[in-house]
Amino acid sequence: MSAGSLPQQLPSGGLPGPGTPAPVSAPPSTPAPPSAPAPAPAPPYAPPRSVTDLGACFFYHSMDLPGFGEVTGEWDLRPGVADYLGRVDFAGKRVLELGTADGFLTFEIEKAGGEVVSYDLDSARSLDLVPFARRRGSPVGSSGVDFAELIPRMNDAYWLAHAALESSARIVYGDVYSVPDAIGPVDVAVFGTILLHTRDPFAALARSLPMVRETVVVTEDHGRFLLPEVLGRLRQRLPRALRRPGMRFIPDWRTSTEPEGWWRLSPELLQAFLGVLGFEASVVIRHAQLYRGAPRQMFTVVAHRTVAGEPGERTGREHG
């Protein structure tokens, strides 16, 4: 065979020798069948429950329920609910109400024309309790309440009131660090005295606020830690290092009391938190609410978005 008749590229191993079978071509591959579409994510909303036994319920708030009359709770926000909710106009707004408990604020927002998604713990999730070494694992609060038993009863109170008031609100169960994106965008988020119960209040805000288009309402207990408004204005005359926003750690390791309370947060600190998260225009409303029949000093921060957020954006560290 002349050099000119050699193939342009020899097979691997050189020329086939005498008696070597010719290479066999592989059969054409069969296309893989199309894969089944991924299942759609489960909707985050809990299915409605039928609850008719008032005795099975625990009401945290006093409210008036058709067919049941007045139910009494530790808090009676009815006279001052407008201040508690920051005097926000909820008409036509989609609202996420976090820490709904028995649903009182949800139903008030509905009365004001809002479409509400409630959010709270259920029996499958535990409170963010202070892990006192001397009472580790105990679900009992400072007033002797067993939270493992209380949370299901509060869930029942929500559903009983929901039916009695013919509410259209939907509820999602989870902890405040795991609010699901599937809820979708909302116009307003309401945090009603829940941040003092969280180990990481900034992370709690950062988890939900990216889905908020317009306004966030944060109400907290004033507490003895915070200065009266007049003294607060005088504090502005102090050196800057002495008037920075503050917070106080509530737990006392000596007594191991109040495992459900972490922080007393100042209005200025919450304004700083919210500003970092893109809600830079804020006002503070001070008011009193009835707790066990006596006035309790409260404040509400109403903050408006000034920095556009990206859909689905999450900020702050995630809790595992």
Secondary structure by P-SEA (a helix, b strand, c coil): cccccccccccccccccccccccccccccccccccccccccccccccbbbbcccccccccbbbbbccccccccccccccccccccccccccccbbbbcccccaaaaaaaaaaccbbbbbbbcccccccccccccccccccccccccaaaaaaaaaaaaaaaaaaacccbbbbbccccccccccccccbbbbcccccccccaaaaaaacccccccbbbbbbbbccccccaaaaaaacccccccccccccccccccccccccccccccaaaaaaaaaaaccccbbbbbbccccccbbbbbbbbbbbbccccccccccccccc
